[in-house]
Amino acid sequence: MYPKNRLATDYLYPYLFVTDHDKGYSIERYKEGLERGLQATEIHISPTGVWSTDNKDGSSTQSYECLGYHACTAPLLSGFLNSGSPVIVHYPGGGQIRIK
């Protein structure tokens, strides 16, 4: 299923975002997600599944990666979820929900 058709709660289950191209780099991507989450005040997931962060130092990170579409984003999402930072999923039209 294309990420934009997902329910917000689907993002709580990273295994739903594994792709056929997830070979290697899982540990590195998990660590990246964990580190980015630890540095973030919030993690955002757009209506199309692209992630971004608002960071504790006042900066932000904008990704082009679509969770569940680009390779190795499932372990990245696992790291986000385990970081303890709030994860907010945005809906088309401006709605949002905090899932973690």
Wavefront OBJ file of the C-alpha trace (Angstrom):
o trace
v 0.000 0.000 0.000
v 1.371 3.424 -0.884
v 2.177 5.281 2.357
v -0.299 8.103 1.770
v -3.122 5.572 2.149
v -1.941 4.391 5.549
v -3.591 4.951 8.886
v -1.637 7.052 11.385
v -1.380 4.060 13.723
v 0.349 2.017 11.006
v 3.491 4.022 11.738
v 3.661 2.317 15.151
v 4.490 -0.948 13.325
v 7.705 -0.533 11.329
v 7.435 -4.036 9.832
v 4.588 -2.669 7.689
v 7.141 -0.426 5.958
v 9.675 -3.044 4.863
v 10.364 -2.930 1.125
v 11.757 -5.474 -1.310
v 14.949 -3.407 -1.388
v 15.740 -3.561 2.358
v 19.059 -5.350 2.123
v 21.843 -4.344 4.467
v 22.218 -1.093 6.380
v 19.450 -2.023 8.850
v 21.612 -1.467 11.925
v 22.991 1.786 10.551
v 19.533 3.058 9.642
v 18.145 2.107 13.060
v 21.000 4.001 14.737
v 20.376 6.984 12.470
v 16.681 7.045 13.383
v 17.477 6.709 17.082
v 20.075 9.501 16.982
v 17.857 11.827 14.956
v 15.018 11.135 17.362
v 17.182 11.823 20.416
v 18.174 15.186 18.904
v 14.570 16.054 17.968
v 11.797 17.789 19.835
v 9.305 16.289 17.366
v 9.331 13.883 14.446
v 6.818 14.619 11.693
v 5.409 12.321 9.023
v 3.717 14.081 6.121
v 0.549 12.867 4.363
v 2.781 11.271 1.717
v 4.944 9.461 4.298
v 7.978 11.777 4.071
v 9.606 12.414 7.454
v 11.116 15.534 9.017
v 12.283 16.637 12.463
v 12.240 19.754 14.606
v 15.486 19.661 16.560
v 16.418 20.686 20.086
v 19.026 23.150 18.786
v 16.338 25.072 16.868
v 17.190 23.596 13.466
v 15.081 21.219 11.430
v 15.711 18.335 9.076
v 13.627 17.775 5.962
v 13.896 14.407 4.253
v 12.941 13.309 0.785
v 12.536 9.700 1.967
v 9.070 8.241 1.971
v 8.638 5.684 4.752
v 7.773 2.339 3.227
v 8.720 3.426 -0.270
v 12.436 4.113 -0.025
v 14.758 1.294 1.044
v 15.662 0.759 4.706
v 13.156 3.226 6.107
v 11.531 0.576 8.341
v 14.584 0.383 10.651
v 14.832 4.196 10.545
v 11.222 4.369 11.762
v 12.037 1.862 14.526
v 14.796 4.162 15.724
v 12.438 7.145 15.692
v 9.894 5.256 17.761
v 12.471 4.058 20.299
v 13.984 7.526 20.760
v 11.153 8.750 22.973
v 10.501 11.849 20.853
v 6.910 12.646 19.926
v 5.892 11.334 16.494
v 3.217 13.365 14.731
v 1.433 12.164 11.609
v -0.074 14.869 9.394
v -3.187 14.487 7.270
v -4.084 16.148 3.971
v -5.819 19.441 4.688
v -3.861 20.225 7.839
v -5.022 17.731 10.459
v -2.524 15.876 12.617
v -2.323 13.264 15.351
v 0.409 12.414 17.827
v 0.923 8.646 17.768
v 3.812 8.380 20.225
l 1 2 3 4 5 6 7 8 9 10 11 12 13 14 15 16 17 18 19 20 21 22 23 24 25 26 27 28 29 30 31 32 33 34 35 36 37 38 39 40 41 42 43 44 45 46 47 48 49 50 51 52 53 54 55 56 57 58 59 60 61 62 63 64 65 66 67 68 69 70 71 72 73 74 75 76 77 78 79 80 81 82 83 84 85 86 87 88 89 90 91 92 93 94 95 96 97 98 99 100
